[in-house]
């Protein structure tokens, strides 16, 4: 099964940007859905962005217009560009393949 490793998290001020990366251990060309979910402290995990084979994307209302998911099939990597970050975006962010395989997560903290 595919192994996923996230990177790019960190501390950022409100209004700032971060780009998360998810490196897969094998080709993602034929993976139906690659996505990003997040889990704020004390809350349930929430799926925030999905990229489907065929290039369609779906976003949670909470991030629509601020976050962009993209795939680089040549690098077996999925990205999450996050702009206009808010304190409410603070969470551990997880990469997923078909909601079946998950990475270990990367912490994003938005704070002044």
C-alpha positions in Angstrom: 0.0 0.0 0.0 1.1 3.5 -0.7 3.1 5.3 2.0 2.5 9.1 2.5 4.9 11.6 4.1 3.8 15.2 4.7 6.0 18.2 5.2 5.9 22.0 5.1 4.0 22.7 8.3 5.0 25.3 10.8 4.1 28.5 12.6 2.7 31.4 10.5 1.1 34.7 11.3 -2.6 35.4 10.5 -2.9 36.4 6.8 0.2 34.4 5.9 0.8 31.5 3.6 2.2 28.0 3.7 2.6 25.2 1.2 2.2 21.6 2.4 3.7 18.7 0.5 2.8 15.0 0.5 5.3 12.6 -1.0 3.9 9.2 -2.0 6.0 6.0 -2.1 4.6 5.1 -5.5 2.9 6.6 -8.5 -0.2 8.6 -7.8 -1.4 8.7 -11.4 -4.0 6.0 -11.0 -5.0 6.9 -7.4 -8.7 8.0 -7.6 -8.5 10.6 -4.9 -5.7 12.3 -3.2 -6.7 14.7 -0.4 -5.9 16.7 2.7 -7.7 16.6 6.0 -7.0 18.4 9.2 -7.7 17.8 12.9 -7.8 20.8 15.2 -7.0 20.2 18.9 -9.9 18.5 20.6 -12.0 18.2 17.4 -12.7 15.6 14.7 -10.8 15.2 11.6 -12.2 17.2 8.6 -11.5 16.6 4.9 -10.6 20.0 3.5 -9.4 19.4 -0.1 -9.7 16.5 -2.6 -8.1 16.0 -6.0 -9.7 13.4 -8.2 -8.1 11.5 -11.1 -9.2 13.6 -14.1 -8.2 16.9 -12.4 -11.4 17.8 -10.6 -11.2 19.2 -7.1 -13.5 19.7 -4.2 -13.0 21.9 -1.1 -14.7 22.4 2.2 -16.6 25.6 2.5 -14.2 26.7 5.3 -11.2 26.8 3.0 -12.8 27.5 -0.4 -11.0 30.4 -2.2 -8.0 30.3 0.2 -6.6 26.7 -0.2 -5.6 25.0 -3.5 -4.8 21.4 -3.9 -2.6 20.2 -6.8 -0.9 17.1 -8.0 2.6 16.6 -9.6 2.3 13.1 -11.0 5.9 13.2 -12.2 7.1 13.7 -8.6 4.4 11.5 -6.9 3.6 14.5 -4.8 0.4 16.4 -3.8 0.5 19.9 -2.6 -1.8 22.1 -0.5 -1.2 25.8 -1.0 -2.8 27.7 1.9 -3.3 31.5 1.7 -4.9 34.0 4.0 -4.4 31.7 6.9 -6.5 32.3 10.0 -6.1 31.1 13.6 -9.0 28.7 13.0 -6.8 26.9 10.5 -4.5 25.7 13.3 -4.5 21.9 13.1 -2.5 18.8 12.3 -2.8 18.3 8.5 -2.9 14.8 7.0 -2.6 13.6 3.5 -4.7 10.7 2.3 -5.1 8.4 -0.6 -8.6 7.3 -1.2 -9.4 7.8 2.5 -7.7 4.5 3.0 -4.0 5.4 3.4 -2.9 8.3 5.7 0.3 10.1 6.4 1.6 10.9 9.9 0.5 14.5 9.8 2.2 17.9 9.9 1.4 20.6 12.4 0.2 24.0 11.2 -0.1 26.8 13.8 -1.5 30.2 12.9 -0.8 32.7 15.6 0.5 36.2 16.1 
